[in-house]
Amino acid sequence: MSKKTGSGESFAELLDKYDYKFSKGDLVKGVVVSVDNSGVLVDIGAKAVAFVHPKEVFCEIGKNWKEVLTPGEEYEFLIIKEEDEDGQLSLSHKRVAQAYNWKKIEEIFNNNESVVTEIKASVKGGLLAEVCGLKAFIPSSHLRVKDMGDCIGEKIEVKILSIDAATSNIILSQRKLLNDTQTDKRKNTFENVEVGSVLEGEVVRLADFGAFVDIGGIDGLLPLSQMSWRWVDHPSDIIKVGDVIKVEVIGIDHDKQRVSLSLKNLQEDPWEQAKEQVKEGSKVTGKITRIKAFGAFVEILQGVEALLPYKDLLEYQQEHNVALDAGSEIETYVIKFNPDDRRISLSVNPLNSESPVEE
């Protein structure tokens, strides 16, 4: 029903009665009359039919502009050129849509929110994308994809790195999204983790001195000495990158945001078994794990190492005419066992022999 004015006439009737003047820069609503190869005809009222050039139709990259505006439907347009000699106005649908979408982009950027973008093409230095219907660029240094060519057409979540309204430039970053997400996860982890906590994490990196385990945005250090009760030469002897393991938190440095972990604390302590099985004076057979200048370490039970002085090692090799190395088996005697200090001393001679025993 047409709204009546004070004189009883409708607004449409008033427009017909008086010659309403449209001006460049006006925002108007209009109903699409037709769409053909030349462009779009739009009825904006007041007996005025306006024209939208195909270049002024807002269309997503790769889409057909003819499918954007539907005859019979009403849209908003911007008058970009006043009446020509034929009395026809020129409109832009694109500039209105871009203005609304740019406002969305600004809100997303100011709120540091993430947004989904569709990858359109691979270019020098990065990828062209589309976000909120606007063109954007993702530098290769801000991507986390193995092959840029493989992700054309895919949709990825990103954050807006920068915007420039003057040049309509939008720079996106996948790395910023991941970094911000990691920061949030790290903060949450540090607020909830405590010494003694048992957590599940993924092994993300190996080093000579240990391994780094992701326990929720934090790469905790699992030292070599905390991997097993047994002697470990390298982390790869126990675990590999990608393994999901349970670890115990044994140390937290909130200032440096570092967490120390242990794998062996979740394993049965072999020294408890040694208290029952190892007796001073008993003969034991073990495997040499490593040889130092002062002697050889011999594993007499799984995870339990004892020290054989170097002179005893030489004596054994001379007596049996063999050259021992890591991995060699050797038969020895337990000379001293201190369960509290977890130390066991060995000798190639029995406890009651006349050979002196080194403390």
N, C-alpha and C positions, 0 to 999 in steps of 0.2 A: 504494500500500500504506500503510495507516494506521500511524503511528509508535506503538510500544508503550511504555507507562510501565513503571516497575519492578514493578508488580503484574501486568503482562501485559495490562492494559486499554489500549485506544487512547485518544487524547485526546478524540476524538468521543464515545466511550463514557463517559468521565468527565464530559463536559459533560451528557450525557443523565442520568447518575446524580445529579450534584449541580446545584443551581440556580445557574448562573453569572450574576453580576450585572454588567450593562452600565451604565456611568455616562456622564453628559454630559461631552463633551470627549474621549472615547476615539476613537482612530483604529482603524477596523475594516475588514476586507475582507468583501465580500459578493457573492453571485451574483444578478444581476437575474432576477426571476421573471416579471414582466410590466410592460408600459408601456401606459397608457391616458390618456384626457383628464384624469383626476384626478391622475395622478402615476405614480410608479414603486414597485413592491413589490420588496424586496430580502431575500434569505435570508442572514442574517449568522451562522447556526449556533446551536447551543444551543437549538433549537426556537424561535428568535426571528425573526419576520418584521418588517422595518422599512419605513417609508414615506418617500419622497423627494418633496417638493412640487415642481411644475414650476419654481418660482422658485429652487429649490436645485439645479437641474441646470445645470452649467457649459456654456454654449452661446455660440458666437461670434456676433457681431452679424449679424443677417440670416439665421441658420440656424434650423432647426426643432428645438426641444429634444427632440422625440420620437425624433429620429434619432441622438441622442448616445449613449444607453445601449442596448445590445443584449441581449435576453433570452438567458440562458445564459452570458453573459460575466461575469467577475469584475472588480470595481473597488474602489477605496479610498473610504471614506466617513468623515465626522465625525459623531458623535452630538451633535445639537444640542438634543435634548429627550428626557428619559427616558420610560419607559412611561406611556401615558395609561390611562384607565379600561378600555380594551380590550386593554391589555397590548402596545400597539404603540409602537415607538421612532420618533423622527423623525431623519432623516439629511440630511446635506448633501454633495452631490457637488461643488458649486461651490466651497465654501470650501477643500476639499483641493486642487483643481486650481489655484485662485488662489494658494494658498500656495506650491505648486511653481513656478508661473509667475512669482510675485513674486521668488522666489529667483533665477530665471534673469535677470530684469530687473536685479536688484542686481548680479549678476556682470557682465553686459554693461556696466552703468554704471560700475562700479569699474574695469573693464579698458579703458574708453573705446573699446569696440568698436562697429561699425556694426550695424544691424539693419534688416530689411525690414519695413515697416508697410503695411497696406492702408487707403486713405482710405475712410471710411464716409459722411461728411456734411460739408457746408459750414455753418459757424455764424458768428455775429458774432465777428470778431477772428481767425478762423483755420479750422482743419479738425479734425474728430474722426477719430481713427484707431484702429486696433487693432494691438497688438503683443504677441506671445506670448499671445494670447487675452485681453489686458487692454485696457481703454479708455485712450486717450491723447489728448493735445491738441497740435496744432502751431500756434503763433502765426503770423499772416500775415507778421510781420517776419522769421520764420525759414524762409520758403518761397522757393523759386526756381522758381515756376511762373507763367505769364502769366495764366491764368484758373483760379481755385480751383474753379469749378464744373465745369470740363472734366476734372478728375482724380478725380472720385468713382469708386470701384471700382478705381482703379489702385494698384499696389504701387510704393513708392518706398523708396530706401535713405536712412536717417537715422541720427543719433546721439542718445542720450538726453541732454537738457540738464539735467534735474533730476528727482528722485523724492522723494515724501513718503509714507512708509509709514503715517503716522497718518491721512492723508486719502485714501490710495490714488491720489494724483495722479502722473501721468507726463507730463512735458513733453518733446516731441521737437523736433529741429531739423535741417532739411536744410542750413541755412547752416553749422552747426558741422561737418558732415561735409565740405562743400566747403572750408571754411577749413583744417581739419586735413589734408585731402588736399593742398591747395595748399602748406601748410607742409612736408609731407613731400617733395613734388616740388621745392620751392625748395631745401631742404637738400641733396637728392640732386644737383640741378643745380649748385649752388655748389661741391659737393665734386668735381665732374668737369669743369666748364667751365674753360677757360684762354684767354688772349689768343691769337688766331690760329685758334681753333676755328671751323669752319664748321658752322652749325646750321640746322635747318629750323624755322620758327615761323609762327604765325598772327597777322596784323595784327588787333589788338583795339581800337585807338583811334587817331584822328587828332587832331593839334593843329596850331596855326599854326607851331610850331617843329619839328615832326617827327611821328613815329608811335611807338606802343608795340606791341611784338611779343612775344607769349607764346612763350618758348623752353623751356617745361617748368616751368610754375609761376612763372616770373619774367617780368615785363613789362619787357623790355629796351628802351632808348630808341634809336630810329633817328633821329638828327638830320637836319634838312632838308639840311644840307651834305654828308651822307653817303649821300644817296639816289641821286645821279647825278652824273656829270662835267659834265652840262649844268646850266644855271641852272634852279632849280625854285622857282616862286612859292608853291606849296602842295602838301602831300603827296598830295592827291587827284589831282594831275597825273600821279602815278607809280603809286600803289597805292590800294587801297580796303579797308575793313574786311572781314575774312573771307578775304582773299588769303593763301595759304600761300607763303612765300618763303624763299629761302636767304640767310643773312646771316653776316657774319664778326664775331667778338667782337674789339673794338678796345680795350676798357677794362673793368676789374672793380674795384669798390669793395666789399670784403668787409664793412667796418664798416657801411656804409649799405645793403649788399645791392643795389647798382645795377650794371647792365651796360650798356655802350655798344656799339652795333652799327653796321655799315657794309654798305650794299648796293653802293655803287660800287666797293669794293675787289675785288668778284668780277667786275667788268666790265673789259674791256680798257682800258688807260690810253691815252686819245686823244693825250696829249702825246708819247708815243713815236712816233705817226704824224706829229705836228707837227714833230718833229725832222728828219724826212726830207722833208717837203713845204713847210714854211714857210721862206722865205729873206728875209733883209733886203734891201729894195729892190723886192721883188716886189709886183705889184698883186693884191689879194684882194677878193672880194665876200663880204659877210657880212650877217647879220641882227642888228639891234639888239635886245638882250634887256632892257635897262633903261637909263634915263638918270638920272644924278646931277648934283649941282651942279658937279662937277669934270670931267665928261665922260660919254661913252656907252660901254657895254660891247657889243662886237660879236662874235658867234659866227662865226669864220671857218672853223672845222671843227667837226664835231659834238663838243660837249663841250669845245671850246677857245675861250676868250674873250680878246679883246684890248681895250685901252683906247684910245679916240679922245678926245683932249682937247676940252674944251667949245668952245674958240675954233675948232677945226677943224670941229666940228659946226655952229656958227653960219655959218662960211664956206661950208660945203657947202650949207646951206639957202638962204643968200642967193644963191649962184651959180646954183643950180638952181631957185630960187623954189618950194621945197617945205617942208612942216612935217613933220619926222621924229618918230617915236614908237616905242615898243617894238613890234617886229614889222616895222618898215620895213627894206628892203634898202638897202645903201650900198656904194659902191665906194671902197676906200682903198688906202694903200700901207703896207707893213711897214717901219717906221723902225728899230726895235730889237727883237731877239729874244734873251731870256736863258732858255735851256732849263732850267738848273739851278733858277732861281727861278720858272719857269713864268710868265713875264711877257712880253707882247708889246705894243709901243707902235705906234700907227697914226697916220697923217696923211692928209689929203686931197691933199697935195702929194707929188710924187716925192722920193726920198731926195736926189737931186742938185739939187733946186730951191734957189732962193735964200732960200726961207722958212726962218726959224730953227726948229730942232727942240727941243721941250721934252723934257728928260730925265725 
